[in-house]
Amino acid sequence: MSHCRTPVSDANPNYTLRDVIGTMQIKCPCADTDGGICKKRKSNNNEAISAAGCEWKGQLKDLKEHEKVCMHEVIECETEGCDHKCKRKDMESHLSGTTSIMKHLTLSYEHKMKQMEQRYERKIQCMARQIKKSEMNGLKSEMKILQRHVDPNLDHTNKEDEEKLDEKGLNSFNIELVISQAKCTRAQAIAALIENDSDLVNAIMSLTCP
C-alpha cells in the first residue's frame, strides 16, 4: 500500500485535536523504563547514560518546559572546547572536579592565545602596509630630490600640477570624511584615497592603523 507524501497546504489546523493530544498524560523520556537506561540521550563516546529515573509525569504540552529543568536530561558542558556530556544533576560535579577545572583552564588559555595570535596577525599586516607605504613615500621623496637637482624649476611646476590634479575623480565628501575620521591633512586624505582606489574604509584604515 502506497502512502501519500504530498505536503498539505491551505489546510485549517485542527486545534481541538491538538488540544486533546496536548492533554495526554506521559512520562519523561528519561524515566526509568528500560532497565535504568535513558534512551533519549547519549553521553560521551555515544554510550547510553544510566538513569535512576525521572519521576515527572504530566501532559504532553508541558514536556518541553520540563525538559529545560529536568535533572536527568543530558546536557553539554558550556565551557568552550569541552565536549563533556552528562545529566544536568551531575554537571555541577563535573564543573567543580579538579580534573575538569584544569581542563577548562587549559581550554581558556588556548582560546586566549588564539585570540592574541589573531590580534597580532592583524597588527603585523597593518605594519607591513605601513612599511610599504613608507618605502613608497621615501622613494617618491628621493625622486623629487633628484628632480630638483636636474631642474630647480620643476618643484614649483609639480606643486601647481598637484593642486589641479589631486582631487580629480575624488568625491569631496569622502575627502572630508577621511579628514574627520583619520585626523589628517587634506593632502594626506587625498593621497590615501588615491592609493586605495577611492575605497573609503581602506583609506581611513591606512591612516589610522597602529
Secondary structure, DSSP 8 states (H G I E B T S, - for coil): ---------S----HHHHHHHHT-EEE-TTSS-STTEEEEEE-GGG-EEE------EEEGGGHHHHHTT-TTSEEE--STT---EEEHHHHHHHHHSHHHHHHHHHHHHHHHHHHHHHHHHHHHHHHHHHHHHHHHHHHHHHHHHHHHHH-TTHHHHHHHHHHHHTTTT--HHHHHHHHHHHT--HHHHHHHHHHTTT-HHHHHHHHH--
